[in-house]
Amino acid sequence: MSAYRDSLRPEQIPAYDQAMDAVAELVVRARARRDSLPADQAAREAYVPGGPSVEELTTLIERHRAEARAMWEESRAAERRRRASGSC
């Protein structure tokens, strides 16, 4: 797992695991919401004063989405090649 988790007393581990599960679920929901929005709207919602501008965030979100699409398309193409070659 993690060095931090490993340093906990046995009675602390269930609470730690529960907290990590809750955080993971929160991140999943937040990313799903972000990804359901147009890039500019997601950037406006992500903006915090002193951080990257809305324009910079929009560019970053668009780049991340393009990279994710490319990876997904490549994995689909690799799966089609694997199936075509007969190795399952």
C-alpha positions as CSV (number, residue, x, y, z in Angstrom):
1,M,0.0,0.0,0.0
2,S,1.8,3.1,1.3
3,A,4.5,3.8,3.8
4,Y,2.1,6.1,5.7
5,R,-0.6,3.4,5.9
6,D,2.0,0.8,6.9
7,S,3.0,3.2,9.8
8,L,-0.5,3.2,11.3
9,R,-1.5,1.2,14.3
10,P,-3.7,-1.8,13.3
11,E,-6.8,-0.2,14.8
12,Q,-6.3,3.0,12.7
13,I,-6.1,1.1,9.3
14,P,-9.9,0.6,8.8
15,A,-10.6,4.4,9.3
16,Y,-7.7,5.2,7.0
17,D,-9.0,2.8,4.3
18,Q,-12.5,4.2,4.6
19,A,-11.3,7.8,4.3
20,M,-9.2,6.8,1.2
21,D,-12.2,5.1,-0.4
22,A,-14.3,8.2,0.3
23,V,-11.7,10.5,-1.3
24,A,-11.4,8.2,-4.4
25,E,-15.2,8.3,-4.8
26,L,-15.2,12.1,-4.6
27,V,-12.4,12.4,-7.2
28,V,-14.3,10.0,-9.5
29,R,-17.5,12.1,-9.2
30,A,-15.6,15.4,-9.6
31,R,-13.8,14.2,-12.7
32,A,-17.0,12.8,-14.2
33,R,-18.7,16.2,-13.7
34,R,-15.7,18.1,-15.1
35,D,-15.6,15.8,-18.1
36,S,-19.3,16.3,-18.8
37,L,-18.8,20.0,-19.3
38,P,-17.5,22.0,-22.3
39,A,-13.8,22.8,-21.7
40,D,-14.4,26.5,-21.2
41,Q,-17.1,25.9,-18.6
42,A,-15.0,23.4,-16.8
43,A,-12.2,25.9,-16.8
44,R,-14.4,28.6,-15.4
45,E,-15.5,26.3,-12.6
46,A,-11.9,25.2,-11.9
47,Y,-10.5,28.8,-11.8
48,V,-9.2,30.1,-8.5
49,P,-7.7,33.6,-8.2
50,G,-3.9,33.5,-8.3
51,G,-3.9,30.3,-10.3
52,P,-3.8,29.7,-14.0
53,S,-6.1,31.9,-16.1
54,V,-9.4,30.5,-17.5
55,E,-7.8,30.5,-20.9
56,E,-4.8,28.5,-19.6
57,L,-7.1,26.1,-17.9
58,T,-9.2,25.7,-21.0
59,T,-6.1,24.9,-23.1
60,L,-5.0,22.4,-20.5
61,I,-8.3,20.7,-20.3
62,E,-8.5,20.5,-24.1
63,R,-5.0,19.0,-24.3
64,H,-5.8,16.4,-21.5
65,R,-9.0,15.4,-23.3
66,A,-7.2,15.1,-26.7
67,E,-4.5,13.0,-25.0
68,A,-7.1,10.8,-23.4
69,R,-8.9,10.3,-26.7
70,A,-5.7,9.4,-28.4
71,M,-4.8,6.8,-25.8
72,W,-8.3,5.4,-25.9
73,E,-8.2,5.2,-29.7
74,E,-4.8,3.6,-29.7
75,S,-5.9,0.9,-27.1
76,R,-8.9,0.1,-29.3
77,A,-6.7,-0.2,-32.4
78,A,-4.3,-2.4,-30.5
79,E,-7.2,-4.6,-29.4
80,R,-8.4,-4.9,-33.0
81,R,-4.9,-5.8,-34.2
82,R,-4.7,-8.4,-31.4
83,R,-8.0,-9.9,-32.4
84,A,-7.1,-9.9,-36.1
85,S,-3.9,-11.7,-35.4
86,G,-5.7,-14.4,-33.6
87,S,-4.0,-14.0,-30.2
88,C,-6.7,-13.7,-27.6
